[in-house]
Amino acid sequence: ATHYLSCHAAMEAYGMGTMRNLPSPHPIFKLLHPHFRYTMAINCRARATLVNDGGVIDQLFAIGGKGRQELQRRSATSYNIHLTNIKRNTKERGVDDPKKLPGYYYRDDGFRLWDAMETLARNVVDDFYQDDAAVVGDMELQHWAEDIHTNGFPGYYGAEVGHGFPKQIDGKETLIELCTLIMFTGSAQHAAVNFGQYTYYGY
């Protein structure tokens, strides 16, 4: 759930929405496009061999096929894009303060990476959008948001459509946060939940 759904599947939704709605010269396309490299290919392979019926998860994990299906159902129902917003997530869980919880390296390193990505996103947005009205008036961007909201994150199993992704971008700050979230999800967040797998699964 924290790996395939929150990273791989989410990045595919962002990538498809970007490819379908933003032309290649668009500044947000240029900012986000590098973060979708190989996403579609690896996700297709995962659906064919890893999370499919009878696949690796079904064969090797204790939860088995029915357990995997139930996990996917529960995860899809409760999923929200802001689970990968490290600033929001750690605050909601009460682990955002280094004085109260020192040595939490996911937070400590993650905050630095989030801040760097946010600075990049802010610079791009500030260069191309004079004010909130310019963001609201960018119809390509608004179609991008609506497509991701409606088609990228549909209301599976009775969940709310959009899963936290807005149907419209109401200004620069919202756009900066979303761009930062997308870049962070496909890089730092994915690294955090992916690269430790062998340590646990190989035990």
FITORLUM-582798 format. One line per 10 residues: for each residue x, y, z of C-alpha. Coordinates in nm, 2 decimals. Each point is the difference from the previous one (the first is absolute). Last residue first. Example, Ala and Ser with C-alpha at 12.3 -4.5 7.8 and 13.67 -1.06 7.14 Angstrom:
<recs>
1.37 -0.11 0.71 ~ -0.14 -0.34 0.07
</recs>
This chain:
<recs>
1.54 -1.20 0.62 ~ -0.01 0.07 -0.38 ~ -0.34 0.17 0.03 ~ 0.11 0.25 0.27 ~ 0.34 0.11 -0.11 ~ -0.10 -0.06 -0.37 ~ -0.28 0.25 0.04 ~ 0.21 0.29 0.13 ~ 0.04 0.16 -0.34 ~ -0.36 0.03 -0.08
-0.19 0.19 0.28 ~ 0.25 0.28 0.05 ~ 0.11 0.01 -0.36 ~ -0.36 0.05 -0.11 ~ -0.04 0.28 0.24 ~ 0.32 0.17 -0.12 ~ -0.06 -0.03 -0.37 ~ -0.34 -0.05 -0.15 ~ -0.20 0.13 0.30 ~ 0.23 0.30 0.05
-0.05 0.12 -0.36 ~ -0.37 -0.04 0.02 ~ -0.03 0.16 0.34 ~ 0.22 0.30 -0.11 ~ -0.22 0.05 -0.31 ~ -0.31 -0.02 0.21 ~ 0.13 0.25 0.26 ~ 0.11 0.24 -0.26 ~ -0.33 -0.02 -0.18 ~ -0.20 0.06 0.32
0.23 0.30 0.09 ~ -0.04 0.15 -0.35 ~ -0.38 0.01 -0.01 ~ -0.33 -0.18 -0.01 ~ 0.10 -0.31 -0.19 ~ -0.33 -0.18 -0.08 ~ -0.12 -0.36 0.06 ~ 0.23 -0.02 0.30 ~ 0.19 -0.32 0.08 ~ -0.10 -0.12 0.35
-0.12 -0.35 -0.10 ~ -0.15 0.15 -0.32 ~ -0.33 -0.18 0.02 ~ -0.10 -0.09 0.36 ~ 0.02 -0.37 0.08 ~ -0.30 -0.22 -0.08 ~ 0.20 -0.30 -0.09 ~ 0.20 0.19 -0.26 ~ -0.08 0.37 -0.03 ~ 0.23 0.09 -0.29
0.35 0.13 0.05 ~ 0.16 0.05 -0.34 ~ -0.32 0.03 -0.19 ~ -0.19 0.27 0.20 ~ 0.27 0.19 0.20 ~ 0.28 -0.07 -0.25 ~ -0.22 0.11 -0.29 ~ -0.13 0.31 0.18 ~ 0.35 0.11 0.10 ~ 0.13 -0.03 -0.35
-0.31 0.17 -0.14 ~ 0.08 0.29 0.23 ~ 0.36 0.01 -0.11 ~ -0.10 0.01 -0.36 ~ -0.25 0.27 0.08 ~ 0.25 0.24 0.16 ~ -0.23 0.27 0.13 ~ 0.00 -0.13 0.36 ~ 0.38 0.01 -0.01 ~ 0.01 0.35 -0.15
-0.26 0.11 0.26 ~ 0.23 -0.12 0.28 ~ 0.27 0.24 -0.10 ~ 0.29 0.06 -0.25 ~ 0.02 -0.36 -0.11 ~ 0.31 -0.12 -0.20 ~ 0.30 0.10 0.21 ~ -0.18 -0.03 0.33 ~ -0.12 -0.36 -0.09 ~ 0.35 -0.11 -0.10
0.17 0.16 0.31 ~ -0.27 -0.14 0.23 ~ 0.04 -0.35 -0.14 ~ 0.38 0.01 0.05 ~ -0.03 0.14 0.35 ~ -0.26 -0.27 0.08 ~ 0.24 -0.27 -0.13 ~ 0.27 0.13 0.23 ~ -0.24 0.02 0.30 ~ -0.13 -0.35 -0.06
0.36 -0.13 -0.01 ~ 0.09 0.17 0.33 ~ -0.32 -0.12 0.16 ~ 0.06 -0.35 -0.11 ~ 0.35 -0.01 0.16 ~ -0.14 0.09 0.34 ~ -0.33 -0.18 -0.03 ~ 0.13 -0.33 -0.13 ~ 0.30 0.05 0.24 ~ -0.20 -0.01 0.32
0.30 0.06 0.23 ~ -0.18 0.22 0.25 ~ -0.37 -0.04 0.07 ~ -0.13 0.28 0.23 ~ 0.27 0.25 -0.09 ~ 0.00 -0.11 -0.36 ~ -0.37 0.11 -0.03 ~ -0.19 -0.15 -0.29 ~ -0.10 -0.33 0.16 ~ -0.35 0.08 0.11
-0.17 -0.22 -0.27 ~ -0.18 0.29 -0.16 ~ 0.32 0.20 0.01 ~ 0.20 -0.28 -0.16 ~ -0.25 -0.04 -0.28 ~ -0.04 0.37 -0.07 ~ 0.37 0.07 -0.04 ~ 0.07 -0.33 -0.17 ~ -0.26 0.05 -0.27 ~ -0.02 -0.37 -0.10
-0.31 -0.07 0.19 ~ -0.13 0.32 -0.16 ~ -0.12 -0.19 -0.30 ~ -0.28 -0.17 0.21 ~ -0.06 -0.37 0.01 ~ -0.27 -0.13 0.24 ~ -0.21 -0.20 -0.25 ~ 0.29 -0.10 -0.22 ~ 0.19 -0.13 0.30 ~ -0.30 -0.21 0.12
-0.06 -0.15 -0.34 ~ 0.37 -0.06 -0.07 ~ 0.04 -0.17 0.34 ~ -0.31 -0.21 -0.07 ~ 0.13 -0.11 -0.34 ~ 0.34 -0.08 0.15 ~ -0.16 -0.21 0.28 ~ -0.20 -0.19 -0.26 ~ 0.32 -0.08 -0.19 ~ 0.23 -0.09 0.28
0.04 0.19 0.33 ~ 0.33 -0.18 0.08 ~ 0.18 0.14 -0.30 ~ 0.17 -0.23 -0.25 ~ -0.25 -0.13 -0.25 ~ -0.27 0.26 0.00 ~ 0.26 0.28 0.01 ~ 0.20 -0.15 -0.29 ~ -0.30 -0.05 -0.22 ~ -0.30 -0.24 0.01
-0.25 0.28 -0.06 ~ 0.21 0.31 -0.09 ~ 0.20 0.21 0.24 ~ 0.34 -0.11 -0.11 ~ 0.02 -0.15 -0.34 ~ -0.23 0.18 -0.25 ~ -0.10 0.29 0.21 ~ 0.36 0.06 0.10 ~ 0.11 -0.01 -0.36 ~ -0.25 0.26 -0.10
0.11 0.21 0.30 ~ 0.36 -0.03 -0.10 ~ -0.07 0.12 -0.36 ~ -0.23 0.28 0.10 ~ 0.24 0.15 0.26 ~ 0.31 -0.03 -0.22 ~ 0.06 0.38 0.01 ~ -0.29 0.17 0.18 ~ 0.22 0.24 0.21 ~ 0.16 0.14 -0.31
-0.34 0.14 -0.12 ~ -0.08 0.20 0.31 ~ 0.18 0.33 -0.05 ~ -0.02 0.00 -0.38 ~ -0.37 -0.08 0.01 ~ -0.05 0.27 0.26 ~ 0.17 0.25 -0.23 ~ -0.21 -0.09 -0.30 ~ 0.22 -0.05 -0.31 ~ -0.09 -0.38 0.00
-0.37 0.06 -0.02 ~ -0.19 -0.06 0.32 ~ -0.33 -0.20 0.00 ~ 0.05 -0.36 -0.10 ~ 0.37 -0.04 0.10 ~ -0.05 0.17 0.33 ~ -0.31 -0.20 0.09 ~ 0.17 -0.32 -0.09 ~ 0.30 0.09 0.21 ~ -0.19 0.10 0.31
-0.21 -0.31 -0.01 ~ 0.31 -0.21 -0.06 ~ 0.17 0.17 0.29 ~ -0.29 -0.09 0.22 ~ 0.01 -0.37 -0.10 ~ 0.37 -0.03 0.06 ~ 0.03 0.21 0.32 ~ -0.30 -0.02 0.23 ~ -0.14 -0.32 -0.15 ~ 0.31 -0.20 -0.07
0.21 0.11 0.30 ~ -0.20 0.11 0.30 ~ -0.28 -0.25 -0.09
</recs>
